[in-house]
């Protein structure tokens, strides 16, 4: 029986493919499975695509297994086969009961042998397959330990062929290394259709699920969730959450508007510049690229004459969010200067713009979208690049001020 199953899912002789003209290729329908979780559906491009394989990665305890367990409740009456290689079926059942996700449409299988999993899939024909985690799986024909590069590569390849043949939707849960990258061979990320990263501090309540690869939707979209005692709760307005504990009148604080995919998100950037007590000043950033921070500090020192060489500089993006786009540069520069001079920034102002090496403020994309979100959150003023104002449709409820240099912005706010 095992030999028959292995041959069926790709271990037998390869079938010869015949080239055909592109205009003769039939696309057909592209069915999606809507989970009912708006954050996840939008992240996936409108729902889970049948025949797709998605890799979900993140730090231990961040919420990967929680999200996968909750899928069963949202997908009822579709069948979900949950394969657990790290826990027993009893442990998964206990977690599902705590999350109120124990459902008859979820089938549990505690197994790590990939051929035994193939046989179970062949017998149950699930709509959705979850493998938690891919690093625990092994193929008996590969002479190496589970978790090795060869085992992960072969197991993932077998699962990929299985997914495409069944036209099911598959989720692979993956481990990450200390540096935050996905453990295992790089080919693992190339094999899958979508890669989702769970971000955030597991000691805080908020989680950001980011799509860094998506063959069926937009990349760099994010979904925001709050981890509660009963599971993950989606956050429909993350800007309100990230600004809820903002302290009025405090120096070193500035609000920036970042666009993640199609979603504008307002977040608070906090900076602390203090005299260095020891030899080499420290530069520490949480949620922001440390090398980018070094660059901005060099611009402030060279172009603005700020004495930062003798100061420690600490930067934090509130809420566990990570800012990757250059549009946050100007807000970081304002926050650092505000802390250095111990002068509070106007709490009704939001700062948007990229900073160049010459101290100029460079244009950003999707400015109208950012301004609408800022106005909705009650901000009365936006400092933006002057070059981005050309052709901009005015947004009611917020005053827009264009700036050409960092010096002009600092004169306005600090």
N, C-alpha and C positions, 0 to 999 in steps of 0.2 A: 504493500500500500504506500509506504513512504517513497519508494522509488517512482511510483506512478505520479504522486503529487509533485516530487522534485522535477520530473520531466515536464509536467504540465506548466510549471511556473518558470521555465527558462533554463533548466539544466540539460535539456535534450538538444538535439541537432538544431542549428539556427535555420530559420526560414529565410529564403532569398528574397530581398526587397527589390522591387522594380521601380526605376526612376520614372517620374511622370511630370508633365508640365504643371507649373504652379497654378495656372488658372483652371486646371482640371481637378485640383484638390478640393474635396467637399469638406466644409467646416461643420455643417450641421448645427444642432442646438448646443449651447454651452450651459447646461443646467447647474444651478448653484443651490446649496443647502443653506437656508437662512436659519441662524441659531436663535434669533430673538434677542441676542445681546448686541445692541446697536454699536457699541465700541468695537467689538470683534468683527462684526459684519462689515463695517466701514473700513476697518483695517485690512480685511481680506479682499476688498474691492467689490462688496455687495453681497457677501456670503461665501461659504466654503465651496470651492469648485470640485465637482466630482472628477475623479481621476487625477487629483493633485496630491502632492506630498509636501507636508509642511514641517519644518524643523523649529521647535520651540526651545530656546536656550536661556540660561540665566543662572545666577548664583544659587547655592543650596538654600532652601527655605524661602525663596522669593515668591513662590506661588505657582510654579509650573504644574505640579501634580494637582493642585487645587483647581486650577482652571480646567484641566483635562477631565477631572472627576465631575465637575459641574456641567460639562458638555452633555452628559447623558440626560440630565433633567431638561435641558433646553431643546434637545433633539427628539424627544418623545413625540411620535411613536416609532421613529427610525431606530434601527438596531445599531448599537455601538459595542464593539469588542475591545475591551480594555485589557491589554497584555502587560502584566507587571513583572519586571525582572528583579526589582529591588525590595519589594514588599510581598507579603502573603495576600491571598484573596481576602482573608479576614481583616487585615489592616486597611485595605482599600474600602471594604464594606463599612468599617467603623468611621473612616473619614467621610464617606458618602452620607452616612446617617447624621453626622455632625453638620454637614453642609446641606442637609435636607435634599440630597440628590440620589438617594437610594431608589432605583427604579427598575422595573422588570425588563425594560428594553436594553439594559446594560448587561453584557456578558463578561464575566471575569475569568481570566486565565493567568495563573502564575507559572510562567515558563520562560526559559532563556534559549532553548534550542530552536533555531530559526526554522528547521524542517517541521518540528512539531507545531509551530505556530502556523506554518503554511497549511498543514492538514486541518487545523482548527478553523482557519479562514475558509478553506474549501468546503467544510461541512456547514458552517453558519452563514456564509455570504453576507457579512455585515455591510451596512451603508457607510459606517465610519470605523476606522481602525486606529487605536492609540497604542503606541509602544513606548513604555516608560521603564527603562530608557534604552536607547540604541547602544550605549556603551556596555550594557550587560548581556547583549545578545551574542550568540556564537553559532558558527556553522560547523558541523562535525567533520566536514572534509578539509577544513583549514587547520593546520597543525600549529596553533598558537593560542595563547590565553585570551579569554574574553576581555575586551577593552583595548586590545592591540590594534595597530593601524590596519593590518590585513583583515582582522575579524570585523571591525567596524565597516571597512570598505565593502567586503563581501556581503555582510548582512544588509547594509543599506541598499546595495545593488539588487539583491533578491527582493527586498520589500518594494523597491521602485517598480520592478517588473510585475510584481503581484498587483500593485495599485493600478497600473495602467491597464492590466488585463481585466481586472474586476470592475473598473470604473467606479471605485470607491474613493473616499477621501481619507488620507492617512496623516496622522500626526506622530512625529518622532520627538521625544523629549531628549534633549542633549545636555551633557555636562559642559562646564566651562573651566578654563584653567585659571591660575591665580591672576594672570594678566587680563582676564575677562574675555578671551577669545574662546571659540568653541573647541572642545577637546576632540582629538582624533584627526584624521587626514583632511586636508583642505578639500579633497574631492567630495566630501560629505555635503558641503555647502553647494557645490556645483550640481550634485545629483538631484537635489530637492527643487521644488518650484517656488517655495516661499520660505524665508527665514525670519523668525520673530525673536526679538530679544526682550527679555524681562529686565527692566532697569529699576533702580531704587534701592534704598537702604532697607534691609529686612527688619531693622529696628524701628522704622517709621511705617506709617499706615498706608502710604500711597505708592502705587506701582505704575510704571509706564511701560506699556507693551509697544515696541517699535518694530515696524516692518522695514528691514534693510534690503530685502530682495523680494520681489513679487512679480511673477510672470503673468498674473491675471489681474493686476491692479496697480495702484500708485505705490511707489516706494517712499520711504521716510514719513509715512503716516504714523500716528501714534494713537493708542487707546489708553485712557487713564482709568485706573481702578483703585478702590480703597479696600485694603485687607481688613476684614472684620472677623468676629468670632464665628460667624456663620458663612464665611467664604468671601469671595471677591464681589464688591459692589461697584458697578460702573459709575463713573463721574461724568455727567453730561456737560458741566461747566467747570473745567479745570482752572480757568483764570480766577474764578471766585475762590476756589479752594486754596490756590497757591498764594493769594494775597490776603487771606482771611486774618492772619496773625501779624500783619505788617504794623510796625510801630511808627506812629506819627512823630515827626520832629527829630528822628534819629539820624546822625551823620553816617555816611558810608553806605547809604541805601538808595537804590535807583530801580525803577521799573522799566523793563524792556518788553518788547513784543516780538516773539519768535513765531515763525510759521513752520509747522511740522506737517508736510504734505499739503493738505487742503485746510488744515485747522490752525487758526491763529491762537497763540497762548501767551497770556501776560504772566510774567514771573518777576519776582524780586531778586535783584542781585545785591549781595552784601559784601562790602570790602572793609578790611581793617588794616590800616597802615600805622605801625608803631616803631619806635626807635629800636634798632637791633642791639640787643644786649651782648651778643657774642660776635665773633669775627665776620663770617659771611652771612649776609641777610638771607632770610628764608623767603621763598616764593611758593606758596601752597594754594592750589585751586581744587575745589570740589564742584563737579558738574560743568567744568570749563577746561579747555585745553591748556595745560600749564605752559606749553611753548608759546601759545598765542598770548597768554598773559605776559610772559617775558617780553614779547614784541611790543605790546601796548605800553608797558612800563618804560621801555626804551624810547618810544615815541614821546611819551609825556616828559621824560627827562631831557631829551634832546630838543624837542620843538617848543615845550612849554616852560622849560627851566625848572621843573619840579625836582627837589632834592630827594630822590627815592633810593639812591645808592646806599644810604645808611639806614634804611627802614625795612623791617619785615613787612611783607604784604601777604595777607590771607584773603582769599576770595571764595565765596560760597553762593551757589544758586539754590535758593530755598525750595524745599519740597521734593528733593531727590531728582529734579529734572536735569537733564544734560543738554547744554546749549552747544550746538555744533555749527550753526550758521554765522557768517561774519556780521550779520545785522545786529548782533549783541555787543559788538566791539565798543560802540560809543557809550552804551550804558555802563560797561565795565570801566571805561576811562573816567566817566563822571563819578561813579561810586568810589573809585580809588582816590580821586582828587578831593571829594567830599570828606572822606575819612582823614586824609592828610591835613586838611585845613580845619577839620572838626566843624564843618558847616553843613547843615541839613539841606537836602534838595527839596524843591517844591513838591509836595505830595500829590499835587494834581497834574503833574507832568509825566509823560511817558517818552522815553528816548529810543530812537531807532536810527541805525546807520552803521556802515562799515568804516573803519579808520585805516587810512593809507599810511605808508612810511613817511610821507612828507607832512603828516598832520592834517591832511585833507579828509573831508567826510564824503565818502563815496555812496553812490546810489544803491538801493535795494529793490528787490522784486515784491510784487503783491502789496504795495503800500496802501492801496485803498482798503484791502481786506484787513490789514493791521489797524488802520484808523477806525474802521467800523467797530471792531472788537474793543478798542480803547474807549471809544465813545459809549459803547454799551455798558462798560464797566465803570463809567462815571468820570473818566479823566477829561479835564477841560483843555489840556494843552499837549501838543505833540511836537517834539523837536526832531526834524527829519532832514535828510540830505536835500539840498536845494535842487540838485539835478533831477531828483525823482518827482518834483512838483510839476514838471512839464507834462501837460495833458491830463493831469490828475483831476478827477471829478470831485468837487468839494464834498466833504462829509459833514453833515449838520451835527452840531452839539460839541464840536471840538475845534479849537484853534490850531492851525498848522503853521509852524515856523520853520522856514528853510535855513540851513546853515551850510557854509562852505568849508569851514575849518573847525578843528577841535577847540581852538581858542575862543571862537564865537560862542560855542555851546557852553563852555566853562564860564564865560562872562555872564551868560544868561542865568545859569542855574547854581553856580557855586560862588 
